[in-house]
Amino acid sequence: MRGDTKPDVCVIGLGYIGLPTAAIIARAGCPVHGVDVTQSVVDTINRGEIHIEEVDLDGLVQAVVQRGLLKASTEIAPADVFVIAVPTPFAKDGNHTPDTSYVMAAAEKVATVLKKGDTVILESTSPVGTTEAMRDAIAAKRPDLAMPGLCDGQPDVSLAYCPERVLPGKILEELTHNDRSIGGITPRCARKALAFYKRFVKGECVTTDARSAEMTKLVENAFRDVNIAFANELSMIADRQGLDVWEVIRLANRHPRVNILTPGPGVGGHCIAVDPWFIVHGAPEEAKIIRQARETNDAKMHHVLARAKALVEANPGAKIACLGLAFKANIDDFRESPARYVAASLAREFGERVQVVEPYAGELPREFDGTGAELVDIDAALEESGVLITLVDHDVFKVIPPEERQGKAVYDTRGIWPDVA
């Protein structure tokens, strides 16, 4: 790859981050080979369609596929730049241990086609040291290539870490306009990755080392988690003392240096609910506040469930409408969702009495199987249910007027209806 020739790019992982990233890179004119382990995902993308909900993504994918700039496959292919965007879930040990096996598997696949001059970039949210571990995995497979940080002279390839900072529903906009932290194994690696991102990122790209970039991503989400935990803890205290937490927060936020966030039924999503544990895992003795915030936000789910059950039991025989399953408003992402946990728990206990309203779902998740709960639209829920439990602040729920809620027992965990205490 010389001069202004656009690099061939291989994006590994075509999920919520990988597919939008691949599409934006292709829009910049770079030929993109997307890789995913799921054949149905590959087939969908090659038809110019998408398998996830995201604003404007369908039109963009259709356009770049039709232009021949984006193709998907289950197999790796040679490229000039490799972008790894695979999941980093918890290990199944019950201890919130990060599982980087998908990253390592992707790195080993890249190693099979890697050549001198290539750049490998990890975008997956990862514990500190993962980029170096990825480098070591590639080095073990390719001893013929000089690796950055492991050789005395100039390395043959560059490796860097560059996490995304995006909001579901605004992913395309934010991938383009948000600032990026680009951490290289060496400064030379960071510069190579910087040159690549400047092709399609309009925000500022700041270079640093890989470990600092890894920690930065985790810190951003841990900061948000800690602040949400304050609001959620305050809401539980207000419940105990018979106070309206929304009124307390509204008044407190009139202070010029106070900005308390909005409480909810917990914290969900694959970022804020997960990333702080990566910090705790790396420094368990020191990460006291971060651990407590995670435990507080998880405890809020159980607090909400207990209050919801009490309301249901106080209204025997009434149908129960659980409004929302997503982890935040106006998206179809249910990962780590406290709303999903509360609704499924109620369904297991109260069965056919439970009606779930989720405008971004075509069917209920599998944990509802056999419970007797049904997915209904908001109009049916308002007509048939005597108990309303608001778990997600979707716009369609916010506009329900008081007269349509009249005579119903209501538990509003999101504060979307000011007339409900």
DRENTORBA-747064 format. One line per 5 residues: number of its first residue (from 1); for each residue x, y, z of C-alpha. Coordinates in steps of 0.001 Angstrom, whole numbers, plus 500000, padded with zeros to 6 digits. Layout:
// DRENTORBA-747064
NUM) X:Y:Z  ...
***
This chain:
// DRENTORBA-747064
1) 500000:500000:500000  501768:503163:498747  500868:506787:498203  497167:507570:498319  496097:504100:497234
6) 493115:503121:499347  493950:500128:501538  492151:496799:501370  490481:496345:504743  489309:493219:506550
11) 486812:493732:509394  486416:490709:511658  483098:490625:513496  479999:492117:511845  477835:492880:514849
16) 476605:496130:516421  480013:497804:515989  481740:495796:513268  479074:496165:510579  478629:499965:510914
21) 482421:500332:511016  482840:498213:507885  480147:500218:506096  481706:503583:506965  485163:502419:505869
26) 483646:501215:502591  481852:504544:502166  485293:506194:502305  486215:504165:499223  488230:501368:500807
31) 487380:497826:499645  486178:495959:502741  486076:492213:503314  483838:491522:506317  484173:488312:508303
36) 481584:486765:510600  481183:483255:512004  477432:483183:511307  476512:482214:507753  473084:483877:507945
41) 474723:487191:508854  477088:486866:505899  474241:486037:503515  472128:488945:504772  474923:491476:504274
46) 475799:490161:500813  472177:490807:499825  472678:494414:500880  470537:493945:503987  471243:494188:507712
51) 470600:491944:510717  470591:494672:513387  468534:497818:513978  470478:501053:513523  469434:504400:512095
56) 470414:504804:508404  472574:501663:508418  470321:499770:506006  470698:502338:503243  474449:502637:503718
61) 475047:498878:503646  472872:498500:500565  474846:501272:498813  478349:499986:499553  477395:496385:498736
66) 475912:497460:495407  479114:499395:494636  481168:496292:495369  483000:497937:498260  481687:495608:500986
71) 481595:491838:500781  481079:489395:503634  482395:485887:504219  482949:483358:506972  486613:483130:505924
76) 489517:485512:506486  491157:487149:503469  494448:489031:502927  494263:492793:503446  496392:495826:504242
81) 494482:496723:507416  492706:494307:509761  490086:495632:512197  489002:493216:514946  485557:493940:516422
86) 484541:490682:518094  482784:490212:521464  484608:490243:524797  482023:488735:527185  482463:487406:530693
91) 483914:483951:531173  481441:481390:532511  483058:481270:535953  480587:483538:537748  483366:485963:538719
96) 483000:488556:535936  486305:487425:534456  486917:488909:530979  486859:486355:528169  489256:487435:525406
101) 489153:484113:523575  487271:485622:520618  489971:488270:520232  492728:485681:520372  490930:483456:517865
106) 490551:486410:515499  494223:487313:515918  495271:483772:515041  493114:483904:511896  494738:487206:510919
111) 498159:485626:511431  497449:483112:508663  497226:485849:506001  499382:488599:507518  502184:490072:505399
116) 504921:492635:505868  503548:496190:506013  500100:495265:507319  498333:496969:510234  496200:495136:512807
121) 493796:497184:514949  491774:495867:517873  488518:497734:518528  486856:495286:520960  486517:496595:524512
126) 489296:494745:526307  491189:494439:529593  494490:496276:529826  497207:494256:528101  494977:492563:525521
131) 496611:494260:522516  500007:493032:523673  498567:489548:524211  497149:489688:520680  500598:490661:519401
136) 502135:487713:521226  499553:485316:519757  500353:486525:516240  504089:486322:516918  503742:482692:517991
141) 502020:481857:514691  504301:483964:512512  507918:483851:513734  508955:485035:510250  507526:488505:510943
146) 509241:491015:513246  506712:492227:515821  506580:495674:517435  508012:495666:520940  509639:492290:520375
151) 512344:493213:517858  515376:495506:517912  514865:497089:514493  511790:498221:512628  508883:495781:512908
156) 507291:494193:509861  503714:494922:510992  501910:497482:513142  499478:496740:515964  497180:499218:517706
161) 494090:499548:519868  491279:501995:519025  487950:501638:520879  484698:503114:519640  482628:505660:521568
166) 479144:505342:520167  475535:505566:521232  473079:503032:519808  470757:504840:517453  473530:507291:516514
171) 476312:504862:515656  477001:506050:512106  477089:509682:513156  479299:509051:516163  481721:506688:514424
176) 482354:509537:512020  482374:512581:514304  483498:511399:517758  487126:511763:518849  489180:508568:518878
181) 491983:507404:521173  494495:505404:519136  496981:503392:521162  499913:501751:519438  502237:499044:520686
186) 504865:501611:519617  504500:505262:518509  505124:504123:514928  502184:501695:515215  499968:504485:516510
191) 500903:506718:513572  500069:503979:511064  496656:503453:512653  496111:507220:512814  496640:507531:509067
196) 494003:504844:508527  491349:506373:510812  491791:509828:509335  490328:508436:506123  486854:508244:507627
201) 486887:509895:511090  486163:513635:511237  486656:513869:514994  490072:514387:516533  492296:511320:516615
206) 494688:511330:519577  497604:508891:519714  498852:507180:522855  500119:503760:523904  497940:500660:523650
211) 497565:500060:527386  496448:503647:528036  493892:503427:525212  492544:500149:526618  492165:501691:530072
216) 490613:504861:528673  487718:502922:527175  487067:501107:530448  487343:504295:532500  484809:506134:530335
221) 482132:503545:531017  483103:503055:534666  482737:506811:535206  479213:506693:533821  478399:503596:535882
226) 479516:505271:539114  477356:508322:538420  474324:506199:537558  474890:504206:540760  474589:507415:542789
231) 471206:508133:541200  470001:504549:541629  471123:504424:545264  469375:507740:545875  466166:506312:544392
236) 466282:503339:546780  466854:505674:549723  463921:507809:548581  461711:504722:548414  462662:503819:551978
241) 461885:507323:553230  458719:507856:551212  460185:510599:549028  459660:511420:545353  463167:510890:543983
246) 462371:512795:540777  461430:515881:542795  464566:515585:544936  466819:515296:541860  465025:518157:540092
251) 465603:520465:543037  469175:519319:543701  470124:519886:540069  469256:523557:540449  472601:523852:542230
256) 475063:525200:539626  477603:522439:540264  475263:519464:540724  474085:517260:537863  472534:514057:539186
261) 471641:511573:536477  468277:509878:536032  467728:506626:537953  466264:503545:536312  465756:499822:536936
266) 469515:499167:536803  472168:499458:534113  472253:497464:530898  474038:497139:527591  477311:495510:526733
271) 479391:498522:527800  478442:500182:531075  477181:496950:532668  480329:495039:531687  483408:497222:531259
276) 483834:498305:534914  484307:494651:535880  487338:494550:533554  488937:497240:535731  487978:495405:538916
281) 489468:492193:537539  492763:493944:536813  493028:495696:540212  490625:493982:542643  492078:495513:545812
286) 492110:499079:544521  488860:499297:542519  486579:499732:545524  484239:502476:544280  483992:500939:540818
291) 483068:497538:542294  480514:499124:544628  478898:500998:541741  478451:497739:539820  476961:496062:542882
296) 474646:499032:543535  473339:499077:539979  472785:495317:540028  471008:495664:543382  468641:498200:541845
301) 467283:495474:539535  466342:493352:542542  464869:496376:544314  462680:497131:541281  461608:493505:541014
306) 460601:493436:544693  458528:496626:544335  456927:495344:541142  455970:492045:542773  454456:493876:545740
311) 452347:495974:543381  451199:492891:541476  450306:491048:544659  448302:494071:545816  446222:493760:542635
316) 445327:490055:542487  444062:488805:539159  444941:491968:537234  446880:491689:533990  450430:493082:534259
321) 451920:495170:531457  455734:495331:531458  456651:498251:529233  459993:497655:527528  462782:495092:527351
326) 465655:497082:525794  468533:498363:527899  467791:501944:526827  465174:503928:524951  464314:503550:521274
331) 466699:500711:520357  466368:496953:519824  469395:495978:521934  468420:493806:524919  471938:492832:526067
336) 472408:492896:529868  469061:494711:530120  467617:495175:533622  464172:495617:532035  464478:492202:530438
341) 465521:490682:533775  462583:492208:535665  459995:491325:533009  461227:487740:532658  461266:487283:536435
346) 457671:488483:536672  456683:486210:533786  458146:483168:535518  456156:483934:538668  452884:485311:537301
351) 452702:483545:533936  449742:484371:531719  448971:487510:533661  452073:489152:532165  451888:491147:528946
356) 455130:492528:527504  455149:495637:525333  458344:496041:523322  457944:497895:520015  461468:496892:518943
361) 460883:493133:519295  459178:490743:516906  459040:488011:519529  459874:487500:523179  463382:486341:524149
366) 463815:482657:524925  463701:483063:528702  459980:483810:528327  459319:480415:526712  456826:478345:528675
371) 455851:481179:531018  452569:482005:529289  453546:485669:528968  452659:487273:525638  454033:490096:523512
376) 451328:492711:522838  451165:496242:521491  450699:499239:523730  447017:499673:522890  446180:496102:523912
381) 448160:496505:527125  446349:499708:528051  442976:498089:527389  443594:494822:529199  446127:495433:531981
386) 445375:496719:535456  449049:497087:536420  451568:499109:534389  455279:498720:535082  457428:501096:533024
391) 460911:499649:532530  462150:501514:529431  461545:505133:528448  460662:504503:524806  459086:507558:523183
396) 455868:505637:522512  455420:505162:526263  456161:508785:527171  453199:510105:525206  450562:507970:526933
401) 448242:510545:528543  447022:510326:532155  443471:509457:531104  444654:506212:529463  446404:505257:532700
406) 443496:506218:534921  442400:503539:537367  445536:501433:536870  448226:500638:539416  451445:502163:538038
411) 455134:501698:538852  457169:504096:536722  460856:503206:537109  461960:505791:534530  460102:508887:535703
416) 458465:509433:532306  455058:510336:533766  455370:513366:536076  451901:512802:537491  452981:509424:538934
421) 454801:509650:542260
***
